[in-house]
Amino acid sequence: MNHRKFRPDQFPRVAPIISWILILSFLLPGIPAIRGESEAPDSSGTTLSFDNDRYKPYLDDGTTWRNTTQLKPWRLGVIVGGFLIFDAAGYAKISQLQYDTKTTSFHFHEGSRDIREYKQIDKVGHFVEAYYMSHLTSKIYRWAGLSAPSSIWFGSLTGFLWMLQIEITDGFYEAWGFSYYDLLFNVLGCGYSALQQFYPEQLQGIRFKVSYAPSYAYKNGLYPPYSDSILDDYEGINFWMTFNIYDLVPRDWRRSYPGWLAPWGISLGYGVEGIARDVFGGQREFLIGLDIDLNKIPTGENKIVKFWKDEFNFIRLPLPAVRVSPTTIWFGFYFSG
């Protein structure tokens, strides 16, 4: 009988499967324990009401923050199925975009080269993507009925494993390799997501956002063949660290803070240009501009609306900005590029 031998360069195709085996191996054994949380009565022996069971402090993101777990199995099934479909579709798209990229046996990216490439904007991207994925999956786990602490931990774990599959896959591409630095920034992004949710009063005013528009280099095919997909269009992306003034001032000051001013803050942006032809060349761009926190715009108590406001809050909207380096340029409305 003939057996087809598995080649190392085929690993990128099965990386999503392995990552989901890892996710389920962590998640499923914990379900009996976290389901037991919902059965714990309060000191009087009665079932906890939502008011008594509310986890505080919490982010107003359209999800229910509880101290105990009240698991909804059908929702958990929807989550796992949805994640699997989303992951498979995402990997199919990545495979299509990187169809011509040569694969090889697993290897590590050379550290001294890795840390100097792309003016480190790729590392910032790993931080922000890990931060976003951990935040999103934490919210989805709360929708399934997990307690706030469980949702945060499982969300960060899912975000980490989501990013880990990308790192492992990169380890089989000839032009790249598994990157310790990428892994480090993944951990930092997942960690900040957890800290922000555990300590919202201290950290909800400091967020990370993204803006993107296809760059001149991408539209004109200036990137090398192994890096010519939209996923690697670093010249077209900006990452922003935003500060909401209302959240950062002392609590006593907030009582007299104008309501119309509460959503507004400032943002510090980072981008690069001139790296398409030389990953070690180009120059950094630094920007400062206005920012708006969509969560602070009153829209009622509809949870679906709040959920999507929180999602779109990861995008830095077109607003006035100033590029302060390498040259000073004033923009009436700046998005990216």
Phi and psi restraints in degrees (value plus and minus 20) as a CYANA .aco file:
   2 ASN   PHI    -108.0   -68.0
   2 ASN   PSI     113.8   153.8
   3 HIS   PHI    -136.7   -96.7
   3 HIS   PSI     112.4   152.4
   4 ARG   PHI     -97.5   -57.5
   4 ARG   PSI     105.8   145.8
   5 LYS   PHI    -103.0   -63.0
   5 LYS   PSI     111.0   151.0
   6 PHE   PHI     -94.0   -54.0
   6 PHE   PSI     104.0   144.0
   7 ARG   PHI    -114.1   -74.1
   7 ARG   PSI     123.8   163.8
   8 PRO   PHI     -76.7   -36.7
   8 PRO   PSI     -53.5   -13.5
   9 ASP   PHI     -93.4   -53.4
   9 ASP   PSI     -24.0    16.0
  10 GLN   PHI    -109.1   -69.1
  10 GLN   PSI     -24.7    15.3
  11 PHE   PHI     -79.8   -39.8
  11 PHE   PSI     -58.5   -18.5
  12 PRO   PHI     -73.0   -33.0
  12 PRO   PSI     -47.0    -7.0
  13 ARG   PHI     -94.3   -54.3
  13 ARG   PSI     -47.8    -7.8
  14 VAL   PHI    -125.4   -85.4
  14 VAL   PSI     -19.5    20.5
  15 ALA   PHI     -76.5   -36.5
  15 ALA   PSI     -63.1   -23.1
  16 PRO   PHI     -79.3   -39.3
  16 PRO   PSI     -58.1   -18.1
  17 ILE   PHI     -83.4   -43.4
  17 ILE   PSI     -65.2   -25.2
  18 ILE   PHI     -84.3   -44.3
  18 ILE   PSI     -60.5   -20.5
  19 SER   PHI     -83.3   -43.3
  19 SER   PSI     -57.2   -17.2
  20 TRP   PHI     -96.3   -56.3
  20 TRP   PSI     -48.3    -8.3
  21 ILE   PHI     -81.5   -41.5
  21 ILE   PSI     -60.8   -20.8
  22 LEU   PHI     -85.9   -45.9
  22 LEU   PSI     -65.7   -25.7
  23 ILE   PHI     -79.6   -39.6
  23 ILE   PSI     -68.6   -28.6
  24 LEU   PHI     -88.8   -48.8
  24 LEU   PSI     -51.1   -11.1
  25 SER   PHI     -86.9   -46.9
  25 SER   PSI     -48.0    -8.0
  26 PHE   PHI    -105.1   -65.1
  26 PHE   PSI     -57.8   -17.8
  27 LEU   PHI     -98.7   -58.7
  27 LEU   PSI     -70.5   -30.5
  28 LEU   PHI     -83.9   -43.9
  28 LEU   PSI     -62.1   -22.1
  29 PRO   PHI     -82.5   -42.5
  29 PRO   PSI     -43.2    -3.2
  30 GLY   PHI    -105.8   -65.8
  30 GLY   PSI     -28.8    11.2
  31 ILE   PHI     -84.1   -44.1
  31 ILE   PSI     -65.3   -25.3
  32 PRO   PHI     -78.2   -38.2
  32 PRO   PSI     -58.0   -18.0
  33 ALA   PHI     -89.6   -49.6
  33 ALA   PSI     -64.7   -24.7
  34 ILE   PHI     -94.8   -54.8
  34 ILE   PSI     -45.3    -5.3
  35 ARG   PHI     -86.3   -46.3
  35 ARG   PSI     -53.0   -13.0
  36 GLY   PHI     -84.9   -44.9
  36 GLY   PSI     -41.5    -1.5
  37 GLU   PHI     -81.0   -41.0
  37 GLU   PSI     -56.9   -16.9
  38 SER   PHI     -91.8   -51.8
  38 SER   PSI     -35.4     4.6
  39 GLU   PHI    -110.8   -70.8
  39 GLU   PSI     -24.9    15.1
  40 ALA   PHI     -97.0   -57.0
  40 ALA   PSI      99.1   139.1
  41 PRO   PHI     -99.2   -59.2
  41 PRO   PSI     147.9   187.9
  42 ASP   PHI    -101.6   -61.6
  42 ASP   PSI    -192.8  -152.8
  43 SER   PHI     -83.9   -43.9
  43 SER   PSI     -41.7    -1.7
  44 SER   PHI    -107.9   -67.9
  44 SER   PSI     -24.5    15.5
  45 GLY   PHI      68.8   108.8
  45 GLY   PSI     -15.4    24.6
  46 THR   PHI    -122.0   -82.0
  46 THR   PSI     141.7   181.7
  47 THR   PHI     -88.9   -48.9
  47 THR   PSI     120.0   160.0
  48 LEU   PHI     -88.4   -48.4
  48 LEU   PSI     113.6   153.6
  49 SER   PHI     -98.8   -58.8
  49 SER   PSI     146.3   186.3
  50 PHE   PHI     -82.8   -42.8
  50 PHE   PSI     -59.3   -19.3
  51 ASP   PHI     -80.8   -40.8
  51 ASP   PSI     -60.3   -20.3
  52 ASN   PHI     -96.2   -56.2
  52 ASN   PSI     -43.5    -3.5
  53 ASP   PHI    -116.1   -76.1
  53 ASP   PSI     -22.3    17.7
  54 ARG   PHI     -86.3   -46.3
  54 ARG   PSI     111.8   151.8
  55 TYR   PHI    -102.8   -62.8
  55 TYR   PSI     109.8   149.8
  56 LYS   PHI    -153.6  -113.6
  56 LYS   PSI     128.4   168.4
  57 PRO   PHI     -95.0   -55.0
  57 PRO   PSI     144.1   184.1
  58 TYR   PHI    -164.6  -124.6
  58 TYR   PSI     140.7   180.7
  59 LEU   PHI    -107.3   -67.3
  59 LEU   PSI     115.8   155.8
  60 ASP   PHI    -104.4   -64.4
  60 ASP   PSI      56.1    96.1
  61 ASP   PHI    -133.8   -93.8
  61 ASP   PSI      -5.1    34.9
  62 GLY   PHI      68.1   108.1
  62 GLY   PSI     -16.6    23.4
  63 THR   PHI    -131.8   -91.8
  63 THR   PSI     143.5   183.5
  64 THR   PHI    -113.9   -73.9
  64 THR   PSI      98.4   138.4
  65 TRP   PHI    -117.3   -77.3
  65 TRP   PSI      91.0   131.0
  66 ARG   PHI    -138.8   -98.8
  66 ARG   PSI     134.8   174.8
  67 ASN   PHI     -95.9   -55.9
  67 ASN   PSI     -49.3    -9.3
  68 THR   PHI    -136.3   -96.3
  68 THR   PSI     140.2   180.2
  69 THR   PHI    -111.1   -71.1
  69 THR   PSI     113.0   153.0
  70 GLN   PHI    -147.5  -107.5
  70 GLN   PSI      57.1    97.1
  71 LEU   PHI     -86.0   -46.0
  71 LEU   PSI     116.9   156.9
  72 LYS   PHI    -131.3   -91.3
  72 LYS   PSI      78.5   118.5
  73 PRO   PHI     -74.9   -34.9
  73 PRO   PSI     -58.7   -18.7
  74 TRP   PHI     -86.5   -46.5
  74 TRP   PSI     -54.6   -14.6
  75 ARG   PHI     -88.5   -48.5
  75 ARG   PSI     -58.7   -18.7
  76 LEU   PHI     -82.8   -42.8
  76 LEU   PSI     -58.8   -18.8
  77 GLY   PHI     -82.8   -42.8
  77 GLY   PSI     -61.6   -21.6
  78 VAL   PHI     -81.1   -41.1
  78 VAL   PSI     -60.5   -20.5
  79 ILE   PHI     -83.6   -43.6
  79 ILE   PSI     -71.3   -31.3
  80 VAL   PHI     -81.7   -41.7
  80 VAL   PSI     -65.7   -25.7
  81 GLY   PHI     -82.6   -42.6
  81 GLY   PSI     -62.7   -22.7
  82 GLY   PHI     -84.1   -44.1
  82 GLY   PSI     -62.8   -22.8
  83 PHE   PHI     -80.5   -40.5
  83 PHE   PSI     -64.0   -24.0
  84 LEU   PHI     -82.4   -42.4
  84 LEU   PSI     -64.0   -24.0
  85 ILE   PHI     -85.5   -45.5
  85 ILE   PSI     -65.4   -25.4
  86 PHE   PHI     -82.2   -42.2
  86 PHE   PSI     -62.0   -22.0
  87 ASP   PHI     -85.1   -45.1
  87 ASP   PSI     -64.8   -24.8
  88 ALA   PHI     -84.3   -44.3
  88 ALA   PSI     -62.6   -22.6
  89 ALA   PHI     -85.6   -45.6
  89 ALA   PSI     -60.8   -20.8
  90 GLY   PHI     -83.6   -43.6
  90 GLY   PSI     -62.0   -22.0
  91 TYR   PHI     -90.3   -50.3
  91 TYR   PSI     -53.4   -13.4
  92 ALA   PHI     -83.3   -43.3
  92 ALA   PSI     -60.0   -20.0
  93 LYS   PHI     -87.6   -47.6
  93 LYS   PSI     -62.5   -22.5
  94 ILE   PHI     -82.0   -42.0
  94 ILE   PSI     -62.5   -22.5
  95 SER   PHI     -81.8   -41.8
  95 SER   PSI     -57.0   -17.0
  96 GLN   PHI     -86.5   -46.5
  96 GLN   PSI     -63.2   -23.2
  97 LEU   PHI     -88.5   -48.5
  97 LEU   PSI     -50.5   -10.5
  98 GLN   PHI    -130.7   -90.7
  98 GLN   PSI      11.5    51.5
  99 TYR   PHI     -80.5   -40.5
  99 TYR   PSI     -57.6   -17.6
 100 ASP   PHI    -109.6   -69.6
 100 ASP   PSI     -18.2    21.8
 101 THR   PHI     -98.9   -58.9
 101 THR   PSI     107.3   147.3
 102 LYS   PHI     -89.3   -49.3
 102 LYS   PSI     119.6   159.6
 103 THR   PHI    -128.2   -88.2
 103 THR   PSI     141.5   181.5
 104 THR   PHI    -173.5  -133.5
 104 THR   PSI    -191.0  -151.0
 105 SER   PHI     -91.7   -51.7
 105 SER   PSI     140.0   180.0
 106 PHE   PHI     -81.4   -41.4
 106 PHE   PSI     116.2   156.2
 107 HIS   PHI    -174.3  -134.3
 107 HIS   PSI     145.7   185.7
 108 PHE   PHI    -120.4   -80.4
 108 PHE   PSI     125.8   165.8
 109 HIS   PHI     -92.2   -52.2
 109 HIS   PSI     118.9   158.9
 110 GLU   PHI     -84.9   -44.9
 110 GLU   PSI      99.2   139.2
 111 GLY   PHI     -79.8   -39.8
 111 GLY   PSI     -62.6   -22.6
 112 SER   PHI     -86.0   -46.0
 112 SER   PSI     -47.5    -7.5
 113 ARG   PHI    -102.5   -62.5
 113 ARG   PSI     -63.8   -23.8
 114 ASP   PHI     -76.6   -36.6
 114 ASP   PSI     -65.6   -25.6
 115 ILE   PHI     -93.1   -53.1
 115 ILE   PSI     -34.2     5.8
 116 ARG   PHI    -119.3   -79.3
 116 ARG   PSI     -28.5    11.5
 117 GLU   PHI     -97.9   -57.9
 117 GLU   PSI     127.1   167.1
 118 TYR   PHI      38.9    78.9
 118 TYR   PSI       0.2    40.2
 119 LYS   PHI      36.0    76.0
 119 LYS   PSI       9.7    49.7
 120 GLN   PHI      46.7    86.7
 120 GLN   PSI     -10.0    30.0
 121 ILE   PHI     -87.8   -47.8
 121 ILE   PSI     -46.8    -6.8
 122 ASP   PHI     -85.8   -45.8
 122 ASP   PSI     -53.1   -13.1
 123 LYS   PHI     -89.2   -49.2
 123 LYS   PSI     -60.6   -20.6
 124 VAL   PHI     -80.8   -40.8
 124 VAL   PSI     -59.6   -19.6
 125 GLY   PHI     -82.2   -42.2
 125 GLY   PSI     -59.6   -19.6
 126 HIS   PHI     -83.6   -43.6
 126 HIS   PSI     -61.3   -21.3
 127 PHE   PHI     -80.6   -40.6
 127 PHE   PSI     -69.2   -29.2
 128 VAL   PHI     -88.1   -48.1
 128 VAL   PSI     -61.2   -21.2
 129 GLU   PHI     -85.4   -45.4
 129 GLU   PSI     -61.7   -21.7
 130 ALA   PHI     -84.3   -44.3
 130 ALA   PSI     -60.2   -20.2
 131 TYR   PHI     -79.8   -39.8
 131 TYR   PSI     -66.9   -26.9
 132 TYR   PHI     -86.8   -46.8
 132 TYR   PSI     -67.4   -27.4
 133 MET   PHI     -84.0   -44.0
 133 MET   PSI     -58.3   -18.3
 134 SER   PHI     -86.2   -46.2
 134 SER   PSI     -61.1   -21.1
 135 HIS   PHI     -84.5   -44.5
 135 HIS   PSI     -66.4   -26.4
 136 LEU   PHI     -83.2   -43.2
 136 LEU   PSI     -68.3   -28.3
 137 THR   PHI     -89.4   -49.4
 137 THR   PSI     -49.1    -9.1
 138 SER   PHI     -81.3   -41.3
 138 SER   PSI     -63.3   -23.3
 139 LYS   PHI     -84.0   -44.0
 139 LYS   PSI     -60.4   -20.4
 140 ILE   PHI     -86.3   -46.3
 140 ILE   PSI     -58.8   -18.8
 141 TYR   PHI     -86.2   -46.2
 141 TYR   PSI     -54.7   -14.7
 142 ARG   PHI     -85.5   -45.5
 142 ARG   PSI     -56.0   -16.0
 143 TRP   PHI     -81.8   -41.8
 143 TRP   PSI     -52.4   -12.4
 144 ALA   PHI     -97.2   -57.2
 144 ALA   PSI     -27.0    13.0
 145 GLY   PHI      86.5   126.5
 145 GLY   PSI     -17.5    22.5
 146 LEU   PHI     -88.8   -48.8
 146 LEU   PSI     129.5   169.5
 147 SER   PHI     -83.4   -43.4
 147 SER   PSI     141.3   181.3
 148 ALA   PHI     -77.6   -37.6
 148 ALA   PSI     -69.6   -29.6
 149 PRO   PHI     -80.7   -40.7
 149 PRO   PSI     -63.1   -23.1
 150 SER   PHI     -83.8   -43.8
 150 SER   PSI     -61.5   -21.5
 151 SER   PHI     -83.7   -43.7
 151 SER   PSI     -57.6   -17.6
 152 ILE   PHI     -87.5   -47.5
 152 ILE   PSI     -65.5   -25.5
 153 TRP   PHI     -86.9   -46.9
 153 TRP   PSI     -66.7   -26.7
 154 PHE   PHI     -86.7   -46.7
 154 PHE   PSI     -54.6   -14.6
 155 GLY   PHI     -83.8   -43.8
 155 GLY   PSI     -64.5   -24.5
 156 SER   PHI     -85.9   -45.9
 156 SER   PSI     -58.3   -18.3
 157 LEU   PHI     -83.6   -43.6
 157 LEU   PSI     -63.8   -23.8
 158 THR   PHI     -84.1   -44.1
 158 THR   PSI     -62.6   -22.6
 159 GLY   PHI     -80.1   -40.1
 159 GLY   PSI     -61.0   -21.0
 160 PHE   PHI     -84.8   -44.8
 160 PHE   PSI     -65.9   -25.9
 161 LEU   PHI     -88.8   -48.8
 161 LEU   PSI     -53.5   -13.5
 162 TRP   PHI     -79.1   -39.1
 162 TRP   PSI     -65.8   -25.8
 163 MET   PHI     -92.9   -52.9
 163 MET   PSI     -52.5   -12.5
 164 LEU   PHI     -83.8   -43.8
 164 LEU   PSI     -57.9   -17.9
 165 GLN   PHI     -82.8   -42.8
 165 GLN   PSI     -53.5   -13.5
 166 ILE   PHI     -87.0   -47.0
 166 ILE   PSI     -62.1   -22.1
 167 GLU   PHI     -84.2   -44.2
 167 GLU   PSI     -63.9   -23.9
 168 ILE   PHI     -83.3   -43.3
 168 ILE   PSI     -62.4   -22.4
 169 THR   PHI     -80.7   -40.7
 169 THR   PSI     -63.3   -23.3
 170 ASP   PHI     -79.0   -39.0
 170 ASP   PSI     -48.6    -8.6
 171 GLY   PHI     -84.4   -44.4
 171 GLY   PSI     -34.9     5.1
 172 PHE   PHI    -125.3   -85.3
 172 PHE   PSI     -17.2    22.8
 173 TYR   PHI    -117.1   -77.1
 173 TYR   PSI     111.6   151.6
 174 GLU   PHI     -79.5   -39.5
 174 GLU   PSI     -58.5   -18.5
 175 ALA   PHI     -98.0   -58.0
 175 ALA   PSI     -32.7     7.3
 176 TRP   PHI    -141.9  -101.9
 176 TRP   PSI    -136.2   -96.2
 177 GLY   PHI     114.6   154.6
 177 GLY   PSI     141.5   181.5
 178 PHE   PHI     -85.4   -45.4
 178 PHE   PSI     108.4   148.4
 179 SER   PHI    -130.9   -90.9
 179 SER   PSI     100.2   140.2
 180 TYR   PHI     -83.7   -43.7
 180 TYR   PSI     -56.1   -16.1
 181 TYR   PHI     -88.4   -48.4
 181 TYR   PSI     -60.8   -20.8
 182 ASP   PHI     -79.6   -39.6
 182 ASP   PSI     -64.4   -24.4
 183 LEU   PHI     -80.1   -40.1
 183 LEU   PSI     -61.2   -21.2
 184 LEU   PHI     -81.0   -41.0
 184 LEU   PSI     -66.2   -26.2
 185 PHE   PHI     -90.9   -50.9
 185 PHE   PSI     -48.1    -8.1
 186 ASN   PHI     -81.2   -41.2
 186 ASN   PSI     -66.9   -26.9
 187 VAL   PHI     -81.7   -41.7
 187 VAL   PSI     -62.0   -22.0
 188 LEU   PHI     -84.2   -44.2
 188 LEU   PSI     -60.4   -20.4
 189 GLY   PHI     -85.9   -45.9
 189 GLY   PSI     -64.9   -24.9
 190 CYS   PHI     -83.3   -43.3
 190 CYS   PSI     -59.5   -19.5
 191 GLY   PHI     -85.4   -45.4
 191 GLY   PSI     -61.2   -21.2
 192 TYR   PHI     -87.8   -47.8
 192 TYR   PSI     -55.9   -15.9
 193 SER   PHI     -78.6   -38.6
 193 SER   PSI     -65.1   -25.1
 194 ALA   PHI     -84.6   -44.6
 194 ALA   PSI     -65.8   -25.8
 195 LEU   PHI     -81.7   -41.7
 195 LEU   PSI     -61.0   -21.0
 196 GLN   PHI     -83.7   -43.7
 196 GLN   PSI     -54.6   -14.6
 197 GLN   PHI    -100.4   -60.4
 197 GLN   PSI     -53.3   -13.3
 198 PHE   PHI     -95.9   -55.9
 198 PHE   PSI     -48.9    -8.9
 199 TYR   PHI    -148.7  -108.7
 199 TYR   PSI      42.8    82.8
 200 PRO   PHI     -84.2   -44.2
 200 PRO   PSI     -54.3   -14.3
 201 GLU   PHI     -84.6   -44.6
 201 GLU   PSI     -50.2   -10.2
 202 GLN   PHI    -109.7   -69.7
 202 GLN   PSI     -50.0   -10.0
 203 LEU   PHI    -141.4  -101.4
 203 LEU   PSI     -27.6    12.4
 204 GLN   PHI     -86.8   -46.8
 204 GLN   PSI     -38.3     1.7
 205 GLY   PHI    -101.1   -61.1
 205 GLY   PSI     -24.7    15.3
 206 ILE   PHI    -139.6   -99.6
 206 ILE   PSI      87.1   127.1
 207 ARG   PHI    -143.3  -103.3
 207 ARG   PSI     145.6   185.6
 208 PHE   PHI    -140.6  -100.6
 208 PHE   PSI     111.7   151.7
 209 LYS   PHI    -151.1  -111.1
 209 LYS   PSI     151.8   191.8
 210 VAL   PHI    -158.7  -118.7
 210 VAL   PSI     131.3   171.3
 211 SER   PHI    -162.4  -122.4
 211 SER   PSI     125.5   165.5
 212 TYR   PHI    -169.2  -129.2
 212 TYR   PSI     120.6   160.6
 213 ALA   PHI    -166.6  -126.6
 213 ALA   PSI     117.9   157.9
 214 PRO   PHI     -72.5   -32.5
 214 PRO   PSI     110.8   150.8
 215 SER   PHI    -101.8   -61.8
 215 SER   PSI     146.8   186.8
 216 TYR   PHI     -79.7   -39.7
 216 TYR   PSI     -60.9   -20.9
 217 ALA   PHI     -82.4   -42.4
 217 ALA   PSI     -61.3   -21.3
 218 TYR   PHI     -89.5   -49.5
 218 TYR   PSI     -65.6   -25.6
 219 LYS   PHI     -87.2   -47.2
 219 LYS   PSI     -42.7    -2.7
 220 ASN   PHI    -129.4   -89.4
 220 ASN   PSI      -5.9    34.1
 221 GLY   PHI      43.5    83.5
 221 GLY   PSI      19.6    59.6
 222 LEU   PHI    -107.2   -67.2
 222 LEU   PSI     -33.4     6.6
 223 TYR   PHI     -96.1   -56.1
 223 TYR   PSI     132.5   172.5
 224 PRO   PHI     -87.5   -47.5
 224 PRO   PSI     141.6   181.6
 225 PRO   PHI     -75.9   -35.9
 225 PRO   PSI     -56.5   -16.5
 226 TYR   PHI     -99.1   -59.1
 226 TYR   PSI     -22.9    17.1
 227 SER   PHI    -160.8  -120.8
 227 SER   PSI      16.7    56.7
 228 ASP   PHI    -124.4   -84.4
 228 ASP   PSI      -4.9    35.1
 229 SER   PHI    -109.6   -69.6
 229 SER   PSI     142.1   182.1
 230 ILE   PHI     -83.5   -43.5
 230 ILE   PSI     -41.7    -1.7
 231 LEU   PHI     -86.3   -46.3
 231 LEU   PSI     -45.1    -5.1
 232 ASP   PHI    -128.8   -88.8
 232 ASP   PSI      -1.3    38.7
 233 ASP   PHI    -101.7   -61.7
 233 ASP   PSI      51.9    91.9
 234 TYR   PHI     -89.5   -49.5
 234 TYR   PSI     -43.2    -3.2
 235 GLU   PHI     -93.2   -53.2
 235 GLU   PSI     -34.9     5.1
 236 GLY   PHI    -119.0   -79.0
 236 GLY   PSI     -19.2    20.8
 237 ILE   PHI    -135.7   -95.7
 237 ILE   PSI     127.1   167.1
 238 ASN   PHI    -147.9  -107.9
 238 ASN   PSI     118.9   158.9
 239 PHE   PHI    -130.5   -90.5
 239 PHE   PSI     121.5   161.5
 240 TRP   PHI    -147.8  -107.8
 240 TRP   PSI     117.9   157.9
 241 MET   PHI    -126.6   -86.6
 241 MET   PSI      97.1   137.1
 242 THR   PHI    -131.0   -91.0
 242 THR   PSI     129.8   169.8
 243 PHE   PHI    -149.6  -109.6
 243 PHE   PSI      97.7   137.7
 244 ASN   PHI    -112.2   -72.2
 244 ASN   PSI      96.9   136.9
 245 ILE   PHI     -82.4   -42.4
 245 ILE   PSI     -61.0   -21.0
 246 TYR   PHI     -77.1   -37.1
 246 TYR   PSI     -63.0   -23.0
 247 ASP   PHI     -91.9   -51.9
 247 ASP   PSI     -41.7    -1.7
 248 LEU   PHI    -116.4   -76.4
 248 LEU   PSI     -36.9     3.1
 249 VAL   PHI     -98.6   -58.6
 249 VAL   PSI     138.5   178.5
 250 PRO   PHI     -75.4   -35.4
 250 PRO   PSI     128.4   168.4
 251 ARG   PHI     -78.4   -38.4
 251 ARG   PSI     -55.9   -15.9
 252 ASP   PHI     -82.2   -42.2
 252 ASP   PSI     -52.1   -12.1
 253 TRP   PHI     -91.7   -51.7
 253 TRP   PSI     -46.0    -6.0
 254 ARG   PHI     -86.6   -46.6
 254 ARG   PSI     -46.3    -6.3
 255 ARG   PHI     -83.2   -43.2
 255 ARG   PSI     -49.5    -9.5
 256 SER   PHI    -125.2   -85.2
 256 SER   PSI     -11.9    28.1
 257 TYR   PHI     -97.5   -57.5
 257 TYR   PSI     110.1   150.1
 258 PRO   PHI     -79.9   -39.9
 258 PRO   PSI     110.6   150.6
 259 GLY   PHI     -80.3   -40.3
 259 GLY   PSI     -57.4   -17.4
 260 TRP   PHI     -88.7   -48.7
 260 TRP   PSI     -40.6    -0.6
 261 LEU   PHI    -110.5   -70.5
 261 LEU   PSI     -35.6     4.4
 262 ALA   PHI     -77.6   -37.6
 262 ALA   PSI     -58.5   -18.5
 263 PRO   PHI     -91.5   -51.5
 263 PRO   PSI     -35.9     4.1
 264 TRP   PHI    -108.8   -68.8
 264 TRP   PSI     124.9   164.9
 265 GLY   PHI    -175.0  -135.0
 265 GLY   PSI    -183.8  -143.8
 266 ILE   PHI    -141.8  -101.8
 266 ILE   PSI     137.9   177.9
 267 SER   PHI    -155.8  -115.8
 267 SER   PSI     120.8   160.8
 268 LEU   PHI    -129.7   -89.7
 268 LEU   PSI     101.7   141.7
 269 GLY   PHI    -129.8   -89.8
 269 GLY   PSI     133.8   173.8
 270 TYR   PHI    -155.8  -115.8
 270 TYR   PSI     114.6   154.6
 271 GLY   PHI    -171.3  -131.3
 271 GLY   PSI     158.7   198.7
 272 VAL   PHI    -159.1  -119.1
 272 VAL   PSI     140.0   180.0
 273 GLU   PHI    -166.6  -126.6
 273 GLU   PSI     133.9   173.9
 274 GLY   PHI      57.0    97.0
 274 GLY   PSI       0.7    40.7
 275 ILE   PHI    -124.3   -84.3
 275 ILE   PSI     -22.9    17.1
 276 ALA   PHI     -81.8   -41.8
 276 ALA   PSI     -61.4   -21.4
 277 ARG   PHI    -111.5   -71.5
 277 ARG   PSI     -37.7     2.3
 278 ASP   PHI    -165.9  -125.9
 278 ASP   PSI      85.3   125.3
 279 VAL   PHI     -86.7   -46.7
 279 VAL   PSI     -36.8     3.2
 280 PHE   PHI    -118.1   -78.1
 280 PHE   PSI     -24.9    15.1
 281 GLY   PHI    -119.2   -79.2
 281 GLY   PSI    -168.9  -128.9
 282 GLY   PHI      53.7    93.7
 282 GLY   PSI    -188.3  -148.3
 283 GLN   PHI    -168.3  -128.3
 283 GLN   PSI     136.4   176.4
 284 ARG   PHI    -104.2   -64.2
 284 ARG   PSI     132.0   172.0
 285 GLU   PHI    -141.6  -101.6
 285 GLU   PSI     113.3   153.3
 286 PHE   PHI    -141.7  -101.7
 286 PHE   PSI     115.2   155.2
 287 LEU   PHI    -152.3  -112.3
 287 LEU   PSI     137.3   177.3
 288 ILE   PHI    -157.0  -117.0
 288 ILE   PSI     117.1   157.1
 289 GLY   PHI    -178.7  -138.7
 289 GLY   PSI    -199.3  -159.3
 290 LEU   PHI     -98.5   -58.5
 290 LEU   PSI     137.0   177.0
 291 ASP   PHI    -162.7  -122.7
 291 ASP   PSI     133.9   173.9
 292 ILE   PHI    -148.7  -108.7
 292 ILE   PSI     111.8   151.8
 293 ASP   PHI    -111.4   -71.4
 293 ASP   PSI      85.2   125.2
 294 LEU   PHI     -81.9   -41.9
 294 LEU   PSI     -48.0    -8.0
 295 ASN   PHI     -84.4   -44.4
 295 ASN   PSI     -40.3    -0.3
 296 LYS   PHI    -117.0   -77.0
 296 LYS   PSI     -15.0    25.0
 297 ILE   PHI    -108.5   -68.5
 297 ILE   PSI      97.1   137.1
 298 PRO   PHI     -82.3   -42.3
 298 PRO   PSI     105.7   145.7
 299 THR   PHI    -157.8  -117.8
 299 THR   PSI      -1.0    39.0
 300 GLY   PHI      69.9   109.9
 300 GLY   PSI    -188.8  -148.8
 301 GLU   PHI    -126.2   -86.2
 301 GLU   PSI      -8.6    31.4
 302 ASN   PHI     -85.2   -45.2
 302 ASN   PSI     101.8   141.8
 303 LYS   PHI     -88.2   -48.2
 303 LYS   PSI     -53.6   -13.6
 304 ILE   PHI     -85.6   -45.6
 304 ILE   PSI     -62.6   -22.6
 305 VAL   PHI     -82.4   -42.4
 305 VAL   PSI     -63.4   -23.4
 306 LYS   PHI     -83.2   -43.2
 306 LYS   PSI     -60.0   -20.0
 307 PHE   PHI     -79.6   -39.6
 307 PHE   PSI     -68.3   -28.3
 308 TRP   PHI     -94.4   -54.4
 308 TRP   PSI     -48.4    -8.4
 309 LYS   PHI     -80.7   -40.7
 309 LYS   PSI     -62.7   -22.7
 310 ASP   PHI     -86.1   -46.1
 310 ASP   PSI     -54.8   -14.8
 311 GLU   PHI     -87.4   -47.4
 311 GLU   PSI     -68.8   -28.8
 312 PHE   PHI     -88.8   -48.8
 312 PHE   PSI     -34.3     5.7
 313 ASN   PHI     -90.4   -50.4
 313 ASN   PSI     -28.2    11.8
 314 PHE   PHI    -103.6   -63.6
 314 PHE   PSI     -25.5    14.5
 315 ILE   PHI    -123.6   -83.6
 315 ILE   PSI     109.0   149.0
 316 ARG   PHI    -103.3   -63.3
 316 ARG   PSI      93.9   133.9
 317 LEU   PHI     -93.6   -53.6
 317 LEU   PSI     138.7   178.7
 318 PRO   PHI     -83.4   -43.4
 318 PRO   PSI      92.8   132.8
 319 LEU   PHI    -164.7  -124.7
 319 LEU   PSI     145.0   185.0
 320 PRO   PHI     -76.1   -36.1
 320 PRO   PSI     121.3   161.3
 321 ALA   PHI    -174.7  -134.7
 321 ALA   PSI     141.4   181.4
 322 VAL   PHI    -148.6  -108.6
 322 VAL   PSI     107.6   147.6
 323 ARG   PHI    -105.6   -65.6
 323 ARG   PSI      99.7   139.7
 324 VAL   PHI    -118.6   -78.6
 324 VAL   PSI     -33.2     6.8
 325 SER   PHI    -177.0  -137.0
 325 SER   PSI     121.2   161.2
 326 PRO   PHI    -100.4   -60.4
 326 PRO   PSI     -39.2     0.8
 327 THR   PHI    -150.8  -110.8
 327 THR   PSI     140.7   180.7
 328 THR   PHI    -108.8   -68.8
 328 THR   PSI     102.4   142.4
 329 ILE   PHI    -155.5  -115.5
 329 ILE   PSI     111.0   151.0
 330 TRP   PHI    -116.8   -76.8
 330 TRP   PSI     111.3   151.3
 331 PHE   PHI    -137.5   -97.5
 331 PHE   PSI     107.9   147.9
 332 GLY   PHI     -84.4   -44.4
 332 GLY   PSI     -63.5   -23.5
 333 PHE   PHI    -160.5  -120.5
 333 PHE   PSI     103.9   143.9
 334 TYR   PHI    -145.8  -105.8
 334 TYR   PSI     113.8   153.8
 335 PHE   PHI    -134.8   -94.8
 335 PHE   PSI     -82.7   -42.7
 336 SER   PHI    -189.0  -149.0
 336 SER   PSI     148.7   188.7
